[in-house]
Amino acid sequence: MLISHKRAFLATALRRSGLLRVLEVLARRPGLLVLGYHRIGSLAGNPFYDGVFSATPDDFARQVRHLRDRFRVLTLDQVLAGGPELALREPCVLITFDDGYRDNVDLALPILQDLAVPATFFLPTDFLEQPRLFWWDRLAYILKHNPVANLETEVNACLMAPPDDIPGRLDQLQRRAEIDVPEAELARSLLMDWDGARRLLGSGMTVGSHARSHRNLAQLDEANQRDELLGSKAVLEANLGVEISALAYPYGVADAFTDQTCELAIEAGYRLTFGFQGGINRPGRPPRSAISRINVGHADTPDLFRTRAAMLSAFGRSVV
């Protein structure tokens, strides 16, 4: 939290000094900035994991206006048309969402429609087919409703467990916490359903794959990776009636996918893949593995958001 305050303080100082405007002039370089959002809403009273909130509705609207005014906002189809080498001639931005939270439809979509700005939504199909909580939301729910004083041992065991062992560890934690988690009911209120996904498409937005079960693909064998990639694409196409051409790797960091994962994604028919490596994508420089995105977090104040966008566009990285 202290680091976030320091970053916000620096960004405000840059704006007040006039240096932010200089940065924004330097930022007029060709490139594709891809922003990754998760949840839109308020932390107040949130019974689930706070860390996946990207912005309040007001902050999101402010951010989208800024992007619309400073960049050319692209659709996924326009990025696909540029191919992996991204033949860009101006500063461009692509807005994306991961995980398929219901507030993407209820809160983010009306703002995007009002401002006439497109976005792409990457959905993990198992959570639409059989609603359940993401492990981080279930863990947060248990801890926030916990009447037991000390669960440190159980929490650490859960966090350190291999991905396939996490559900069992959460079961143990829930029993120790002595609470009931009506998971299916909570998931239906937290995550979008197929009608929500169709509403996105009907409003001019684009849908992509976020694999099936949101597991770290790099930790799966070839058969399971293939199932995650092919299965999610097939389910999305069958339910939505559109071709699914893009994939966002779950977690998206460098150790969340391998060269084999990238080869399997191409074999599955994905034309573009996205990670969460940070940085900007320059024209004529095909990504080595996946198109880079940066995460937008609820600690991004208006000044900090502007500063990060300007630094990334100007220099390819941000120090705030």
N, C-alpha and C positions, 0 to 999 in steps of 0.2 A: 504493500500500500504506500509506503514511504517513497519507493521508486516511482510509482505512478504520480504522486504529488510533485516530485521533482521534475518529471517529464512535462507535466501540465504547466508547472511554473516556468520552465524554459520556453515552452511554446508560447505562453502569454507574453513573456519578455520579448520574444522575437517579433510578435505582432505589434506590441507597443513601440518598439524601436524602429519599425518600418522595414526590418530585414525580412519579414515574412513575405511582403510584397515583392522584394527582390528575388527571393527564392521562387516565388510563383512565376516570375518572368523567366528565370532559368529553367523552370519546369516545362517550358513549351517545347519539349523534345519529343520526337516520335517514340511511341512505346505503348504497351498495353499494361495497365494497372488492373489487376483482378482482386476485388475485395470479397472476403468471405465473411458472411454473417451467419448467426445461428438463431438466437431468439430476439424478438422485439417485445419490450414490455418493461414493467417496473419491478425492481427487486423487493419492494415493500410487500410483505406477506407471502412471498414466494415459498412454497413448501418443498421445492426441488432444488437442484444445483444452481447456485447463483452464477457460476463461472461461465455458463453458456449464453448469458445475456449479452447482446451486442450493443443495444441502444434502447432508450425509451422511444415511444412514437414521435415525440417532438424532436428529439435529437436525430432520429433516423430521417425525418422529413428535412431537417436542416442539412444533413449530410448529403442527401440525394440532390437537393437544390444546388449545393456547392459543386457536386460532381457534374451535374447537368450544365452549369455555367462555365466550368473550367476545362472540361473534357468533352470529347465526343463519346457518348454512351452507346456502346455496341450491343447488339443482340448476339446470342450464341451462334446463330446462323451466319452472321457477318464474320465472327471469329473463325468459324469453320471454313468459310469461303477463302479466308486468308491462308489457311493451311498451317502446318506446324511452323513454317518460317515467318508467318505473321508480317505480311507486306504492308506495314503501316506507314502513314505519312504525317501523322499528327498525334498529339497526346490522346489516348483512348482509355476507356475504362469499361470493365464488365462487372456487373453486380451479381453475386451468387449467394445462395443460402444452402446450408447443409442440414440434414437430419429430419426435416419434415415436421417441425413443430406447428401446431395449429395456429399459433399467433402469426405465423408467416402469411396465412390466408386472412385471418381476422383483422390484423393490424398493419402488416407491411404492405399487403396487396392494395388496399384502398389508397395508401400514400403513393405507391408507384403509379397507380392508375391516374390519380389526380395530377401528378406531375408528368404524366406521359413518358415514363422511363421504364425500360424493360429490365427483367432480371431472370436468372436461371436458378432453378430449385433442384438440388440433388437429393433424391429420396432413397432410403434403405427399405427395400420392399418387404422384408419380413415383418417390419413394424406396422405396415399398412395391412398386411394379410392377417396377422394375429397380434393385436395390440398388446404391447407390454412396455415397461419402462426401460429406458437405457440404464445401464448399471450405475452410472454416476448420479442419475436422478433418483434411483431407488436407494442408493447409499445415503444421499443427502436427506431424503424423506425420513429414513430410519433415524438418522442422527438428530434431525430437527424435532422429531416426535419422541425422542428417547427419554424415558423416565429413570433409566439406570445411569448412575453417576459416571462410571468409567468404562469405556468400550475401546480404549486405545489398542489393546492387544488384538482384538477382533478386527478393528479397522485396518491396522497395519497388515494383518494376515490377508485381508481382502485385497489391499492395494498391491501387495507383493506377489499375489497369486498369478499363475499363468492365466491367460484370458479365458480358456475353457473351464477353469476352476472357479471363476469369479461368482457365477450364479450359486454354487454350493456354499461358498464362503458368505455370500449375502444371506442365504437361508440361515446359516449359523448365527450371523450377526443379528438378524431379525428375531430369532428365538431368544438370544441373550438380552436384546433390548425390550423384550416382552411387549411388542406392539403388533398390530395387524396391518398389513399393507394390501389394500384391495387393488392389486396391480392392474388388472384388466380395466377396471372402472377408471382408475387414475389415468391410465394410458389413453383411453378414449377421449378424455377431456384435455389431455396435454398434446397429443399428436394428431396430425391431420389424417383424414380418411381418403378413400378414393374419390369421393365427391369433391373434397377440397382440392385434390390434385387436378381433377377435371376443371374445376373453377379457375385454377391458375392458367391452364391452357386456353380456356375460353376467354380469358382476359388478356390474351396476347403474350403471356409469359412462356418460358420454356422449361421443360423438365429433363433432368438427366439422372443417371444412376449413381447411387452411393453404396453399391454392392447390396448384398442381401441382409446380412446380420450385423453389420458394423464391427466386424472383427478385423484385427490387424492382419492384412493379407500376407505380409512378409513372414508371419509365423505359421502359415498354413502350407500344407503340401500342395503339389500341383493339382491334384484332383479337386481338392476343396477350393482352391483359388479359382479354378475353372468354373466350378459350380456357383461360386459367389458372383462371378462376372457374367457368365452366360445366363444364369438363372434370373438375376435381377433385370437384365435387359429384356429377356423374354416375358417376364411378368409385367413389366411396365408397358411394353408394346401391346400385350394382350388386353390389358385393362384400359389403356389410354388411347389406343388406336393411332399412335404416332411412332415414327422411327426414333429410337434413342441412340444418339451419336456421341454422347459425351459422358465421361465418368469422372467423379471426384473420389479419389482414394480415401477410405475411412482413416481418420487421424491426419493423413497427408504429409507427415514429417518424413525426413529422409529414411528412417528405419521402418516405415510403415508399408513399403513396397520395394520390390527388387527388380533387377533386369528381367527376371523370368515373369514377374507380375506384369510388367510393361508389354512383354511379348505376348502374353496370354490375353491382355486387353485388346491388342491389335487383332489377334486371331478371333476374338469374340465379336469384332465389328465396331469397336469404338474408334472414332476418328480423332478425338482429342481426349486427353486425360489431364486432370488437375491435381496438384499437390498443395501443400501449405508451407513451402520453403521460404517464403518471404521474397522481397525484391520485385523488380519490374521486368517485363518481357520486351526486349528490344527487337525491332524489325530486322529480318535477315539472319537472326540467330536462333535456329531451331532449338527448343529446350532439349536437354540431354535425356530427360525422362518424362517430365510432366510440366505443364504450364504452371508457373509460380503464382501463388496467391498470398495475400496478407490477411491476417485475422483482424477484424474490428471488434473491440471490446468495450464494455460499458464504462471503463475508465477513460475512454477517449473523449475528452472535452472538445468543444467546437474548435478552439485554437490548436489543440493537439492533433485533431483529425486533419485540419488544414495543413499543419506543419508536416505531418507524416506523409500526406499525399504529395506535397510539394517536394520534399526531400527525395522520396522514392522516384518521382518523375524526373527530377534533375540529376540525381547522382546514382540511382539504382539501389540505394539503401537509406535508412533513416537512423539517426543517432538518438531519436526520442521515441 
